[in-house]
Amino acid sequence: MSKPSNCITVAEARQLQDNWVATRAVDIERSMGSVDTREFLFSVDELQQFLDYIKTSSIGSQKAGVRIYFAAYDNHTSDKATVFLAPTNGITAGSPNNYKLEPLNKAVTGFPPTNY
């Protein structure tokens, strides 16, 4: 299998991460009073299982997509950031979420965060 056409270079990824840290992480830390999580790890097997779940459970002729949401816990265990991956019906910006399928969460998070 060949590399996807929308891959970016390591240098571009580092710059994007640096931009996020410089423009958002400082304000989040100031607001929360502590460093927040900002990187999340899913195993390839978990992602493949989730993609297979979406492919086999989606109904209709439209291609399914995955939308990634920033989120945050608000409970006695954690107030840290998280992400969840939500199935969509379609692959355009306006594609609706597929609420018949459950999102993926529970990634491993680095704390303190690991810079790219």
C-alpha positions in Angstrom: 0.0 0.0 0.0 1.3 3.4 -0.9 1.5 6.5 1.4 -1.7 8.6 1.5 -1.5 11.8 -0.6 -2.4 14.0 2.4 0.5 13.0 4.6 2.6 15.9 5.8 6.3 16.0 6.6 7.7 15.5 10.1 8.9 19.1 9.9 5.4 20.3 9.1 3.9 18.2 11.9 6.4 19.7 14.4 5.5 23.2 13.2 1.8 22.5 13.6 2.4 21.2 17.1 4.6 24.2 18.0 1.9 26.5 16.7 -0.7 24.8 18.9 1.4 24.9 22.0 2.4 28.6 21.5 -1.2 29.8 20.7 -3.3 27.6 22.9 -1.5 25.5 25.5 -0.3 28.5 27.5 -3.9 29.9 27.8 -5.3 26.4 28.7 -2.6 26.0 31.4 -3.3 29.4 32.8 -7.1 28.8 32.8 -6.9 25.3 34.4 -4.0 26.0 36.7 -2.1 23.0 35.3 -0.8 21.4 32.1 -3.4 19.6 30.1 -3.1 16.5 28.0 -2.6 17.3 24.3 -1.7 14.1 22.6 -3.6 10.8 22.4 -2.5 7.3 21.3 -4.7 4.7 19.8 -3.2 1.4 18.7 -3.3 0.5 15.0 -5.4 -2.5 16.0 -7.9 -0.3 17.8 -8.2 2.0 14.9 -8.5 -0.8 12.4 -11.2 -2.4 14.5 -13.1 0.9 14.7 -12.8 1.5 11.0 -14.0 -2.1 10.3 -17.0 -1.4 12.7 -17.9 1.7 10.7 -17.5 0.1 7.3 -19.6 -3.0 8.2 -22.2 -1.1 10.2 -22.8 1.9 8.0 -25.9 1.8 5.8 -26.4 3.5 2.5 -24.4 4.3 -0.6 -22.5 7.3 0.9 -18.9 6.8 2.0 -18.5 6.8 5.7 -16.1 9.1 7.4 -14.6 9.8 10.8 -14.8 13.2 12.6 -12.4 13.9 15.4 -13.7 16.0 18.3 -11.8 17.7 21.1 -13.5 17.0 24.4 -12.8 17.1 28.1 -13.6 14.9 31.1 -15.4 16.5 34.0 -15.6 14.0 36.8 -13.9 13.1 40.1 -11.1 11.2 38.2 -10.1 13.7 35.6 -10.6 17.2 34.2 -8.1 16.6 31.3 -8.7 16.9 27.6 -9.5 13.9 25.4 -10.7 13.2 21.9 -13.3 11.0 20.4 -13.7 9.7 16.9 -17.3 9.9 15.6 -18.6 8.0 12.5 -20.1 10.2 9.8 -22.5 9.6 6.9 -20.4 11.0 4.2 -17.0 12.6 3.7 -17.6 16.3 3.3 -17.4 19.1 5.9 -21.2 19.1 6.2 -21.7 15.4 6.5 -23.9 14.5 9.4 -22.6 12.3 12.2 -23.9 8.8 12.3 -25.5 8.6 15.7 -26.5 5.0 15.2 -22.8 4.0 15.7 -20.9 4.7 18.9 -17.8 6.9 18.9 -14.3 5.7 19.9 -12.6 7.1 23.0 -10.3 5.9 25.8 -7.0 6.5 24.2 -3.7 6.4 26.1 -2.7 10.0 26.9 0.8 11.3 27.6 1.1 13.2 30.8 2.9 15.4 31.0 2.3 15.8 27.2 4.9 14.7 24.8 5.8 17.3 22.1 6.0 16.0 18.6 
